[in-house]
Amino acid sequence: MSVQIKPGYTNPLVTMERDKQKLKLTNAQMSGNNSDEVTSLQNRQQQLQSEMLLIKAVGTDTGQNTEKLKDMEEKLSEISNDLRTARADSYAFSPSLREQFLNGSSRTWRA
């Protein structure tokens, strides 16, 4: 028994796989700049948290350390807010898979 393929036939499974690969590439390109910003903010947040932990571990209760900790906490909250907005922006710019499939093949069918 042999399988005959008609000329011009496109396998829907193959086209779906190609579309998925294209979507992955476009998402990576769209969120490339934003992911760099997110990682730099995460690194800065981790650095501040480590510095605060080190200051608290030293344990000297001088007025300078408490003021320094308060300043660091303020910076940390600002960075956390910036990180939150950067993550939200990265999710806002990358459309969901469902939206991509719905809008990607917008064909008008007329009877």
C-alpha positions as CSV (number, residue, x, y, z in Angstrom):
1,M,0.0,0.0,0.0
2,S,1.5,3.4,-1.0
3,V,0.6,6.8,0.2
4,Q,-0.1,9.3,-2.6
5,I,0.4,13.0,-1.9
6,K,-1.4,15.5,-4.2
7,P,0.6,18.3,-5.7
8,G,0.3,21.5,-3.7
9,Y,-0.8,19.7,-0.5
10,T,0.5,21.2,2.7
11,N,0.4,19.2,5.9
12,P,-1.5,21.3,8.5
13,L,0.7,19.8,11.3
14,V,3.9,21.0,9.6
15,T,2.5,24.5,9.1
16,M,1.4,24.7,12.7
17,E,4.9,23.8,13.8
18,R,6.4,26.4,11.5
19,D,3.9,29.0,12.9
20,K,5.0,28.1,16.5
21,Q,8.6,28.6,15.6
22,K,7.9,32.0,14.0
23,L,6.0,33.1,17.1
24,K,8.8,32.1,19.4
25,L,11.2,34.1,17.3
26,T,9.1,37.2,17.2
27,N,8.4,37.0,21.0
28,A,12.1,36.7,21.7
29,Q,12.8,39.7,19.5
30,M,10.1,41.8,21.1
31,S,11.0,41.0,24.7
32,G,14.8,41.1,24.2
33,N,15.3,44.7,25.4
34,N,12.8,44.3,28.2
35,S,14.4,41.1,29.5
36,D,17.8,42.9,29.8
37,E,16.2,45.6,31.9
38,V,14.4,43.0,34.1
39,T,17.6,41.1,34.7
40,S,19.6,44.2,35.6
41,L,16.9,45.3,38.0
42,Q,16.9,41.8,39.6
43,N,20.6,41.9,40.0
44,R,20.5,45.4,41.6
45,Q,17.7,44.2,43.9
46,Q,19.8,41.2,45.0
47,Q,22.8,43.4,45.5
48,L,20.9,45.7,47.8
49,Q,19.4,42.9,49.8
50,S,22.8,41.4,50.3
51,E,24.3,44.7,51.5
52,M,21.4,45.2,53.9
53,L,21.9,41.7,55.3
54,L,25.6,42.3,55.7
55,I,25.0,45.5,57.6
56,K,22.4,43.8,59.8
57,A,24.8,40.9,60.5
58,V,27.6,43.2,61.6
59,G,25.2,44.4,64.3
60,T,26.7,47.8,65.3
61,D,23.8,50.0,66.4
62,T,25.1,53.4,65.3
63,G,23.0,56.1,63.9
64,Q,24.8,55.9,60.6
65,N,23.9,52.3,60.0
66,T,20.2,52.9,60.8
67,E,20.1,55.8,58.4
68,K,22.0,53.8,55.8
69,L,19.5,51.0,56.2
70,K,16.5,53.3,55.8
71,D,18.0,54.7,52.6
72,M,18.7,51.2,51.3
73,E,15.2,50.2,52.1
74,E,13.8,53.1,50.1
75,K,16.1,52.3,47.2
76,L,15.0,48.7,47.4
77,S,11.3,49.6,47.3
78,E,11.9,51.9,44.3
79,I,13.8,49.1,42.5
80,S,11.0,46.6,43.4
81,N,8.4,48.9,41.9
82,D,10.5,49.4,38.7
83,L,11.0,45.7,38.5
84,R,7.2,45.1,38.8
85,T,6.4,47.6,36.0
86,A,9.2,46.2,33.8
87,R,7.8,42.7,34.2
88,A,4.2,44.0,33.5
89,D,5.5,45.7,30.4
90,S,7.2,42.6,29.1
91,Y,3.9,40.6,29.6
92,A,1.9,43.4,28.0
93,F,4.1,43.6,24.9
94,S,4.1,39.8,24.3
95,P,0.7,38.8,23.1
96,S,-0.7,35.5,24.3
97,L,-0.5,32.5,22.1
98,R,-4.3,32.5,21.7
99,E,-4.3,36.1,20.5
100,Q,-1.5,35.3,18.1
101,F,-3.4,32.4,16.5
102,L,-6.6,34.4,16.4
103,N,-5.1,37.5,14.9
104,G,-2.3,35.9,12.9
105,S,-4.5,34.1,10.4
106,S,-7.3,36.7,10.0
107,R,-9.1,35.6,6.9
108,T,-12.4,36.8,5.8
109,W,-14.7,34.1,4.7
110,R,-17.6,35.0,2.5
111,A,-20.5,32.9,1.3
